[in-house]
Amino acid sequence: MKSRQTFCFVALLALACGAQAERRPQRDAQQQSGVAGEFDYYAVALSWSPSFCAKRDDPGQCAAGRRLGFVLHGLWPQYVNGYPQNCTAAKLSPPVRAKYASIYPSPGLIGHEWAKHGSCSGLEQAAYFDLSAKLKEQIVIPAAYRQPASPVRASNADFVQAFMAANPAMPANAVLPFCSDGGRFLSEMRACFDKSGGAQSCSAQEVRRSNKSCGQASFLMPNVR
């Protein structure tokens, strides 16, 4: 009798695992592809360039004397849970590339951002990059975080409060920090906007990810160079 119960338990466990395996590709597929224009809101991702350049040697972004602080990583269509990517196979046109490459810190970034994120916006290429530049410029960077000559240490709450003070029209949870190396260094911040370009709160999932990412008492922002 005992061996029969054990067999039944193993069989049920195999069925459960099989069901999870069948569901998992569907969940992953939501992160891998999408339909252009079908998303919930935008996130503007601004990388903290000194943290990026501490680990990478990108001559376009990290050349000595550039003194870059927050730089445009991308404008990302988001779902409430997850995000679409690579929604179409449309290649970035050379004239659009030539016109808008300079809004990014490195000229090679524009092609990646269009393919992965811009293709999901439902916008024409030029319109997508116009909106990317507009929303990036709309975010006021607090004075202490623009071009610090020495490293800056901040808590998650201090960082958000400084951005909210500099951008009083933004609602709660519209600005989120994200950290690297176990929460020790700021890697980037994200600000959330609705499809018409108005500031809005980021999703609860992104708030949780931010709190987990920058979960230590404070994080460090390396100084610009």
C-alpha positions as CSV (number, residue, x, y, z in Angstrom):
1,M,0.0,0.0,0.0
2,K,2.8,2.3,0.9
3,S,4.6,1.8,-2.4
4,R,1.4,2.5,-4.3
5,Q,1.0,5.8,-2.4
6,T,4.5,6.7,-3.2
7,F,3.9,5.9,-6.9
8,C,0.8,8.1,-6.9
9,F,2.7,11.0,-5.3
10,V,5.5,10.8,-7.9
11,A,2.9,10.6,-10.7
12,L,1.1,13.7,-9.4
13,L,4.3,15.5,-9.0
14,A,5.3,14.7,-12.6
15,L,2.0,15.9,-13.9
16,A,2.3,19.2,-11.9
17,C,5.8,19.7,-13.2
18,G,4.7,19.0,-16.7
19,A,1.9,21.5,-16.4
20,Q,4.3,24.2,-15.1
21,A,6.6,23.4,-18.0
22,E,3.8,23.9,-20.5
23,R,2.8,27.2,-18.9
24,R,6.3,28.6,-18.6
25,P,6.9,29.2,-22.3
26,Q,3.7,31.1,-22.5
27,R,4.8,33.4,-19.7
28,D,8.2,33.8,-21.2
29,A,6.7,34.5,-24.6
30,Q,5.0,37.6,-23.2
31,Q,8.4,39.0,-22.4
32,Q,9.9,38.1,-25.8
33,S,7.4,39.5,-28.2
34,G,4.4,41.8,-28.4
35,V,2.1,43.7,-30.7
36,A,3.2,47.2,-31.6
37,G,1.2,49.8,-29.8
38,E,-0.3,47.4,-27.3
39,F,1.2,48.3,-23.9
40,D,0.2,50.2,-20.7
41,Y,2.7,53.0,-20.2
42,Y,6.2,54.2,-20.9
43,A,9.3,54.1,-18.8
44,V,12.2,56.5,-19.6
45,A,15.4,54.8,-18.4
46,L,18.3,57.1,-17.6
47,S,21.6,55.4,-16.9
48,W,24.1,56.8,-14.4
49,S,27.0,57.0,-16.8
50,P,29.8,56.8,-14.2
51,S,28.5,53.4,-13.0
52,F,28.3,52.2,-16.6
53,C,31.8,53.3,-17.4
54,A,33.3,51.8,-14.3
55,K,32.6,48.4,-15.8
56,R,32.8,49.0,-19.6
57,D,35.2,50.7,-22.0
58,D,32.8,52.4,-24.4
59,P,34.7,55.1,-26.3
60,G,31.5,56.7,-27.4
61,Q,30.3,57.2,-23.8
62,C,33.3,56.8,-21.5
63,A,36.0,59.0,-23.2
64,A,38.0,61.0,-20.7
65,G,36.5,64.5,-20.1
66,R,33.0,63.8,-21.3
67,R,31.7,64.2,-17.7
68,L,28.4,62.5,-18.4
69,G,25.9,62.0,-15.6
70,F,22.4,60.7,-16.3
71,V,22.1,59.7,-20.0
72,L,19.3,58.3,-22.1
73,H,19.2,54.6,-22.1
74,G,15.8,54.3,-23.7
75,L,12.1,54.9,-23.9
76,W,10.5,51.6,-23.0
77,P,6.8,50.5,-23.6
78,Q,5.7,48.6,-20.5
79,Y,2.9,46.3,-19.4
80,V,1.6,46.5,-15.8
81,N,3.5,43.2,-15.4
82,G,6.5,42.8,-17.8
83,Y,7.1,44.5,-21.1
84,P,6.9,43.8,-24.8
85,Q,10.0,43.7,-27.0
86,N,11.1,43.1,-30.6
87,C,7.5,43.7,-31.9
88,T,8.4,44.2,-35.6
89,A,11.2,43.4,-37.9
90,A,11.3,46.9,-39.3
91,K,15.0,48.1,-39.7
92,L,16.0,51.5,-38.5
93,S,16.3,53.8,-41.5
94,P,19.7,55.4,-42.1
95,P,18.3,59.0,-42.2
96,V,16.5,58.5,-38.9
97,R,19.7,56.9,-37.4
98,A,21.8,59.9,-38.6
99,K,19.3,62.4,-37.2
100,Y,18.7,60.9,-33.7
101,A,21.9,59.0,-32.8
102,S,23.1,62.0,-30.8
103,I,20.3,61.8,-28.2
104,Y,22.1,58.7,-26.8
105,P,25.5,58.7,-25.2
106,S,26.9,56.2,-27.6
107,P,26.0,56.1,-31.4
108,G,25.6,52.3,-31.3
109,L,22.7,52.4,-28.9
110,I,20.1,53.8,-31.2
111,G,19.7,50.6,-33.3
112,H,19.3,48.4,-30.3
113,E,16.7,50.7,-28.7
114,W,14.6,50.8,-31.8
115,A,14.7,47.1,-32.4
116,K,13.9,46.0,-28.8
117,H,11.7,48.8,-27.6
118,G,10.8,51.4,-30.2
119,S,9.3,48.7,-32.5
120,C,6.7,48.1,-29.7
121,S,5.6,51.8,-29.4
122,G,3.3,51.8,-32.5
123,L,5.0,55.1,-33.5
124,E,6.8,55.9,-36.7
125,Q,10.6,55.9,-36.1
126,A,11.1,59.6,-36.1
127,A,8.1,60.1,-33.8
128,Y,9.5,57.5,-31.3
129,F,12.8,59.2,-31.1
130,D,11.2,62.7,-30.9
131,L,9.2,61.5,-27.9
132,S,12.3,59.8,-26.4
133,A,14.2,63.1,-26.5
134,K,11.2,65.2,-25.3
135,L,10.5,63.0,-22.2
136,K,14.2,62.8,-21.3
137,E,14.5,66.6,-21.4
138,Q,11.2,66.9,-19.4
139,I,12.8,65.2,-16.4
140,V,14.6,67.8,-14.1
141,I,17.7,66.3,-12.6
142,P,18.3,67.5,-9.0
143,A,21.3,69.8,-8.8
144,A,23.2,67.4,-6.4
145,Y,22.9,64.6,-9.0
146,R,23.9,66.5,-12.2
147,Q,27.7,66.4,-12.3
148,P,29.0,65.7,-8.9
149,A,32.7,66.1,-8.5
150,S,32.9,63.6,-5.7
151,P,30.8,60.4,-5.1
152,V,27.3,60.9,-3.7
153,R,25.7,58.5,-1.2
154,A,21.9,58.4,-1.0
155,S,19.2,56.2,0.3
156,N,16.3,55.1,-1.9
157,A,13.9,57.5,-0.1
158,D,16.4,60.4,-0.4
159,F,16.9,59.8,-4.1
160,V,13.2,59.7,-4.8
161,Q,12.4,62.7,-2.6
162,A,15.0,64.8,-4.4
163,F,13.5,64.0,-7.8
164,M,10.0,64.6,-6.6
165,A,11.1,68.0,-5.3
166,A,12.7,68.9,-8.6
167,N,9.6,67.5,-10.5
168,P,6.6,68.5,-8.4
169,A,4.1,67.5,-11.1
170,M,5.2,63.9,-10.9
171,P,2.9,61.6,-8.8
172,A,4.1,59.1,-6.2
173,N,6.2,56.2,-7.5
174,A,6.8,58.0,-10.8
175,V,10.6,57.9,-10.3
176,L,12.4,54.7,-9.3
177,P,16.1,54.0,-8.7
178,F,17.8,50.8,-9.8
179,C,21.0,49.5,-8.3
180,S,23.8,47.0,-9.2
181,D,26.3,44.9,-7.2
182,G,23.9,43.9,-4.5
183,G,22.5,47.4,-4.1
184,R,25.8,49.1,-3.6
185,F,25.8,51.4,-6.7
186,L,23.2,53.3,-8.6
187,S,22.9,52.0,-12.2
188,E,20.0,53.9,-13.5
189,M,16.7,55.6,-12.7
190,R,13.3,55.2,-14.5
191,A,10.5,57.7,-14.8
192,C,7.1,56.7,-15.9
193,F,4.7,58.4,-18.4
194,D,1.4,57.6,-19.9
195,K,1.0,57.2,-23.7
196,S,0.3,60.9,-24.2
197,G,3.5,61.9,-22.3
198,G,2.0,62.8,-19.0
199,A,3.8,61.7,-15.8
200,Q,2.3,58.7,-14.0
201,S,3.1,56.2,-11.3
202,C,5.1,53.2,-12.3
203,S,3.5,49.7,-11.9
204,A,3.5,48.0,-8.5
205,Q,5.8,45.3,-10.0
206,E,8.4,47.9,-10.9
207,V,8.2,49.6,-7.5
208,R,8.9,46.2,-5.9
209,R,11.8,45.6,-8.3
210,S,13.3,49.0,-7.4
211,N,13.0,48.4,-3.7
212,K,14.6,45.0,-4.0
213,S,17.4,46.3,-6.3
214,C,18.3,49.3,-4.0
215,G,17.4,47.5,-0.8
216,Q,20.4,48.5,1.2
217,A,20.4,51.4,3.6
218,S,22.1,53.6,0.9
219,F,23.8,53.3,-2.4
220,L,26.7,55.1,-4.0
221,M,26.7,57.3,-7.1
222,P,30.3,57.5,-8.5
223,N,31.3,61.0,-9.5
224,V,31.5,62.1,-13.2
225,R,34.9,62.3,-15.0
